[in-house]
Amino acid sequence: MGRHSSHLHNTWHLGIKEFHSLLGDPTMLFLIIFMFSVAIYSDAHSKPESLHRASIAVVDEDRSQLSGRILDALQPPQFIPPVHVGLADMDKGMDAGLHTFVLDIPPNFQRDVLAGRAPSIQLNVDATRQSQAQTGTGYIQSIINDEIRAFAAHYRAAAPAPVTLVPRSLFNPNLNASWFAAITALINNVTQLGILLTGAALIREREHATIEHLLVMPVTPLEIMLSKVWSMGVVVLIASSLSLQFMVKGALGVTVDGSAVLFGLGTLLYLFAAASIGIYMGTLARNMPQFGLMSILVLLPLQILSGALTPRESMPDLVRWLMSFAPTTHYVGLAQAVLFRNAGLGVVWPQFLMVAAIGAAFFALAHQRLRRTIGTMQG
C-alpha cells in the first residue's frame, strides 16, 4: 500500500511541476488559447464550400422584370450586390480582378422564357479564385433556375412532379458549413495539442537540463510518463470543453445536442493515446525544431486520413485498413457521433474500446522507449 501511495505521490507532484513549467512557457500558452479560440472561429468562416461576399457583375441586355428578379436574388451574404457593367467592360473587369463572376443576360430573355424556348445565359467565371469559382457557379445556376421557375409559374401552369422529395436535415437544418467546420476544427485541435504538449514537455526537460535532476530523484520512467500524460491531458480537456461551450456554442451559435460529458470522457480517453504518441516522438527528437518537423509528418496523415476532413469511404481499402490502427480514426468517429447525432454510450462503446486498446499499445511502446532513453542517459 505504501509503495502504491509513493507512486501516486510522485506522479501527482511531477504533474504539478508540469503545470508550473507550462505557465512559464508563454509560447505554449498562446498556442493553446489560439488553437481553441481564433483558429476554430477562423476555420468555421473560411471553408471553401462556404460562399461569402463573392464579387459579381451583371450585363443586363434584357432590362425586363425577369432579369430584375434575378439581380435581386444575387445578394449578401453569398454575393456582394451586383455591379452593372456594359458589354464592352466585361473582360476588362475580370482581367483587373474586380469581379469573380460576370453574368450576361441576353436581349429578349424574358420573351423567350415565356414562349417556352430555352434561352442561354452566359456566365464568365474567374477560375483563378478556385474555391469561390466552383461553389459560386452552383449557387448562381440554382438561383437563376429558381427565379425562372417562379416567374414562369405566374403565366403558365407547371406540370405536376411525379415524386415530391422532402429533405429533412436532422443536424444543422440550415446546412450551414461553419457548423461542421467548427466541430471538425475542435476535434483536430485536440489531436494536435494532445501530441504537441506532451512531446514538447519532454523536449523542454532535455533542453533546460532538468531531466538530469529527475534522474537523481527516486522516480521511475513510468511516473515521469504518467505525470506528463495526466497533466497535459487535463489542460487539453479543460481547454476543449471551454471552447465547445463558449466558442462553438456561444460565439458561433452552433447547436450541439450531444452530451458534453460523454464527449469529455471520450476526449480524456483519447488524450491518453495522443499523449503517448507525443512522448514517443519526444524520445526520438533531439530538440524542439526536430520535434516540430516530425509532428508535421505525423499530424497531417492523422487529420486528413482519419475521417475528420475526408470521408473514409472515399479512401483506398489499404489506407482505411492502416488508419484503423490509429486512435484518431476512432476518436473522430465517436466525437462526430456524440456531437453531431446525439449518440449515447450504447452506440459509441466500440470506438471507446478501440481508443483504449490502441492507447494502451502506444503507451506501452512509449514507456519502453522512454526507459531505454533514460537508461542511455544514466549510462
C-alpha positions in Angstrom: 0.0 0.0 0.0 2.8 2.4 0.9 4.6 1.7 -2.4 1.4 2.5 -4.4 0.9 5.6 -2.3 4.5 6.7 -3.1 3.9 6.2 -6.9 0.8 8.3 -6.8 2.5 11.0 -4.7 5.4 11.2 -7.2 3.1 11.2 -10.2 0.9 13.9 -8.7 3.8 16.2 -7.8 5.6 15.7 -11.1 2.3 16.6 -12.8 2.0 19.8 -10.7 5.6 20.6 -11.9 4.4 20.3 -15.5 1.7 22.9 -14.8 4.3 25.3 -13.5 6.5 24.7 -16.5 3.6 25.3 -18.8 2.7 28.5 -17.1 6.3 29.7 -17.6 6.1 29.0 -21.3 4.2 31.9 -22.9 4.6 30.4 -26.4 2.7 27.2 -25.4 0.1 29.2 -23.5 -0.6 31.4 -26.6 -0.8 28.2 -28.8 -3.4 26.7 -26.5 -5.6 29.8 -26.4 -5.2 30.5 -30.1 -6.0 26.9 -31.2 -9.2 26.7 -29.2 -10.5 30.2 -30.0 -9.2 32.1 -33.0 -8.3 29.0 -35.0 -11.7 27.5 -34.6 -13.5 30.7 -35.4 -11.3 31.2 -38.5 -11.9 27.6 -39.7 -15.6 28.0 -39.3 -15.8 31.0 -41.6 -13.2 30.1 -44.2 -14.2 26.8 -45.6 -14.1 26.5 -49.4 -17.7 25.1 -49.6 -19.0 28.4 -48.0 -19.6 31.2 -50.4 -19.3 34.6 -48.7 -19.4 38.0 -50.3 -18.2 37.0 -53.8 -17.9 39.8 -56.3 -20.3 39.7 -59.3 -21.1 42.0 -62.2 -24.1 41.8 -64.5 -24.6 42.8 -68.1 -28.4 43.2 -68.3 -29.2 43.4 -72.0 -32.9 42.5 -71.5 -33.9 45.1 -68.8 -37.0 43.0 -68.1 -39.0 42.0 -65.0 -37.4 38.6 -65.0 -33.8 39.9 -65.3 -34.6 42.3 -62.4 -35.8 39.3 -60.2 -32.5 37.5 -60.9 -30.4 40.5 -59.9 -32.4 41.0 -56.7 -31.7 37.3 -55.8 -27.9 37.8 -56.1 -27.5 39.4 -52.7 -25.5 39.1 -49.5 -24.2 37.1 -47.7 -23.3 34.9 -50.6 -22.6 37.8 -53.0 -21.7 41.5 -52.9 -24.6 43.4 -54.5 -24.2 43.1 -58.3 -22.4 45.8 -60.2 -24.0 46.8 -63.6 -21.4 46.9 -66.4 -21.6 47.3 -70.1 -20.9 44.6 -72.6 -17.6 46.1 -73.6 -16.4 46.2 -69.9 -16.9 42.5 -69.1 -13.4 41.3 -69.9 -11.8 44.4 -68.5 -13.3 43.9 -65.1 -12.3 40.3 -64.9 -8.8 41.0 -66.2 -8.3 43.6 -63.5 -9.5 41.1 -60.8 -12.5 43.2 -59.9 -15.2 40.5 -60.4 -15.2 36.8 -59.8 -18.4 36.3 -61.8 -19.9 38.3 -64.7 -23.4 37.3 -65.8 -24.6 38.3 -69.2 -28.4 38.3 -69.7 -29.1 38.4 -73.4 -31.8 40.6 -75.1 -35.4 39.2 -75.3 -34.6 36.8 -72.5 -37.9 37.1 -70.7 -39.9 36.9 -74.0 -38.1 33.6 -74.9 -38.7 32.1 -71.5 -42.5 32.9 -71.7 -42.6 31.5 -75.3 -41.3 28.2 -74.0 -37.9 28.4 -75.6 -34.6 27.6 -73.9 -32.6 30.8 -74.0 -28.9 30.8 -72.9 -27.3 33.0 -70.3 -23.6 33.5 -70.3 -21.7 33.2 -67.0 -18.0 34.2 -67.1 -16.0 32.9 -64.1 -12.6 33.8 -62.8 -11.3 30.3 -62.2 -8.1 31.5 -60.5 -10.3 32.0 -57.4 -10.8 28.3 -57.3 -12.9 27.9 -54.1 -15.3 30.7 -54.9 -15.5 29.8 -58.6 -16.6 26.2 -58.2 -19.1 26.8 -55.4 -20.4 30.1 -56.7 -21.2 28.6 -60.1 -23.6 26.2 -58.5 -25.2 29.0 -56.4 -25.8 31.2 -59.4 -27.2 28.3 -61.5 -29.6 27.4 -58.7 -30.7 31.0 -58.2 -31.4 31.6 -61.9 -33.4 28.3 -62.2 -35.5 29.1 -59.2 -36.3 32.6 -60.3 -37.2 31.4 -63.8 -39.5 28.7 -62.5 -41.2 31.1 -60.1 -41.6 33.7 -62.8 -43.0 31.3 -65.4 -45.4 29.8 -62.9 -47.4 33.1 -62.9 -48.0 32.7 -66.7 -48.5 29.0 -67.3 -49.2 26.1 -65.1 -46.3 23.9 -64.2 -46.5 20.2 -64.8 -47.0 18.3 -61.6 -44.0 16.4 -60.4 -44.4 12.6 -60.3 -42.5 12.4 -57.0 -42.0 15.1 -54.3 -38.8 14.9 -52.4 -39.0 16.5 -48.9 -35.4 16.7 -47.4 -35.1 16.7 -43.7 -31.8 17.7 -42.1 -31.5 16.4 -38.5 -28.3 18.1 -37.6 -27.5 21.6 -39.0 -31.0 22.1 -40.5 -29.9 25.2 -42.4 -26.9 23.3 -43.9 -24.5 25.9 -42.5 -21.0 24.8 -43.4 -19.5 26.7 -40.5 -21.2 24.4 -38.0 -19.5 21.3 -39.3 -16.2 23.2 -39.7 -16.2 24.4 -36.1 -16.7 20.9 -34.7 -14.1 19.4 -37.0 -11.6 22.1 -36.1 -12.2 21.4 -32.4 -11.6 17.6 -32.9 -8.5 18.3 -34.9 -7.1 20.7 -32.4 -7.5 18.2 -29.6 -5.3 15.8 -31.6 -2.7 18.5 -32.3 -2.3 19.8 -28.8 -2.6 16.3 -27.2 0.5 15.3 -29.1 2.4 18.6 -29.1 2.1 19.5 -25.5 3.4 16.2 -24.1 6.2 15.8 -26.6 7.2 19.5 -26.1 7.2 18.9 -22.3 9.7 16.1 -22.7 11.9 18.1 -25.1 11.7 21.0 -22.7 13.1 18.8 -19.9 16.1 17.9 -22.1 16.7 21.5 -23.4 16.5 23.0 -19.9 18.7 20.2 -18.4 16.0 19.4 -15.8 15.9 15.7 -17.0 19.2 15.2 -15.1 17.5 16.4 -11.9 14.8 13.8 -12.4 17.4 11.0 -12.9 18.9 11.5 -9.5 15.4 11.6 -7.8 13.7 8.4 -6.6 11.2 8.4 -9.5 10.7 5.9 -12.3 10.2 6.4 -16.0 6.6 5.2 -15.6 5.9 8.0 -13.0 7.6 10.6 -15.3 5.4 9.5 -18.2 2.2 9.3 -16.3 2.7 12.8 -14.8 3.1 14.3 -18.3 0.1 12.3 -19.6 -2.4 13.3 -16.9 -1.2 16.9 -16.6 -1.2 17.8 -20.3 -4.4 15.7 -20.8 -6.2 17.8 -18.2 -5.0 21.0 -19.9 -6.3 20.0 -23.3 -9.5 18.6 -21.8 -10.3 21.8 -20.0 -9.4 24.0 -23.0 -11.5 21.9 -25.4 -14.5 21.8 -23.0 -14.4 25.6 -22.6 -14.0 26.0 -26.4 -17.1 23.8 -27.0 -19.2 25.8 -24.6 -18.1 29.4 -25.3 -16.6 29.4 -28.8 -18.6 26.7 -30.7 -21.9 27.1 -28.9 -21.6 30.7 -27.8 -19.6 32.8 -30.3 -20.5 30.7 -33.4 -24.0 29.8 -32.3 -23.7 26.1 -33.2 -26.5 23.9 -31.8 -24.9 20.8 -30.2 -27.5 18.4 -28.8 -25.0 15.7 -27.9 -23.7 15.1 -24.4 -20.8 17.2 -23.4 -19.9 14.8 -20.6 -19.7 11.8 -22.9 -17.6 13.8 -25.4 -15.4 14.8 -22.5 -14.9 11.2 -21.4 -14.1 10.2 -25.0 -11.6 13.1 -25.3 -9.9 12.2 -22.0 -9.5 8.6 -23.1 -8.2 9.7 -26.5 -5.7 12.1 -24.9 -4.2 9.1 -23.1 -3.3 7.7 -26.6 -2.3 11.1 -28.1 -0.1 11.9 -25.2 1.6 8.6 -25.5 2.4 9.3 -29.2 3.7 12.7 -28.2 6.1 11.2 -25.6 7.3 8.6 -28.0 8.1 11.3 -30.6 9.7 13.3 -27.8 12.2 10.5 -27.2 13.1 10.3 -30.9 13.6 14.1 -31.4 16.7 15.7 -30.0 15.4 19.3 -29.9 12.3 21.3 -30.5 12.8 22.2 -34.2 13.3 18.5 -35.0 10.2 17.6 -33.0 8.2 20.3 -34.9 9.3 18.8 -38.3 8.4 15.3 -37.0 5.0 16.5 -35.9 4.1 17.6 -39.4 4.8 14.1 -40.7 2.5 12.6 -38.0 -0.3 15.1 -37.7 -1.1 15.6 -41.3 -1.9 11.9 -42.1 -3.8 11.6 -38.8 -6.0 14.5 -39.6 -6.5 14.0 -43.3 -7.0 10.2 -43.3 -8.9 9.8 -40.0 -12.3 10.9 -41.5 -12.4 14.3 -40.0 -11.8 16.2 -43.3 -12.4 13.5 -45.9 -14.9 10.6 -45.7 -13.2 7.3 -45.1 -15.5 5.6 -47.6 -13.7 7.5 -50.4 -10.2 6.3 -49.4 -8.5 3.1 -50.8 -9.0 0.0 -48.8 -5.4 -0.2 -47.8 -5.4 3.3 -46.3 -8.6 2.5 -44.5 -7.1 -0.6 -43.0 -3.9 1.1 -42.0 -5.8 4.0 -40.4 -8.0 1.6 -38.4 -4.9 1.2 -36.1 -4.7 4.9 -35.4 -6.6 6.1 -32.3 -7.6 9.4 -34.2 -9.8 7.4 -36.6 -12.0 6.0 -33.8 -11.9 9.3 -31.8 -13.2 11.2 -34.8 -16.0 8.6 -35.2 -17.2 8.8 -31.6 -16.8 12.6 -31.4 -18.9 13.1 -34.5 -21.5 10.6 -33.4 -21.9 12.3 -30.0 -21.8 15.9 -31.1 -23.5 15.6 -34.5 -26.0 12.9 -33.9 -26.5 12.9 -30.1 -25.4 9.3 -29.9 -25.2 7.6 -26.5 -22.7 5.2 -24.9 -24.7 2.3 -26.4 -23.8 3.5 -29.9 -20.2 4.6 -29.4 -18.8 2.0 -27.0 -16.9 0.1 -29.7 -15.0 3.3 -30.5 -14.3 3.8 -26.8 -12.9 0.2 -26.6 -10.7 0.7 -29.7 -9.3 4.0 -28.5 -8.5 2.4 -25.1 -6.8 -0.6 -26.7 -4.8 1.4 -29.2 -3.9 3.9 -26.5 -2.6 1.1 -24.2 -0.4 -0.2 -27.0 1.1 3.2 -27.7 1.5 3.8 -24.0 3.5 0.6 -23.6 5.6 1.4 -26.7 6.3 4.9 -25.4 7.1 3.7 -21.9 9.6 1.2 -23.3 11.3 3.8 -25.4 11.4 6.3 -22.5 13.0 3.7 -20.2 15.6 3.0 -22.9 16.3 6.7 -23.4 16.7 7.4 -19.7 18.8 4.3 -19.3 21.2 5.5 -22.0 21.5 8.9 -20.3 22.2 7.3 -17.0 24.8 5.1 -18.5 
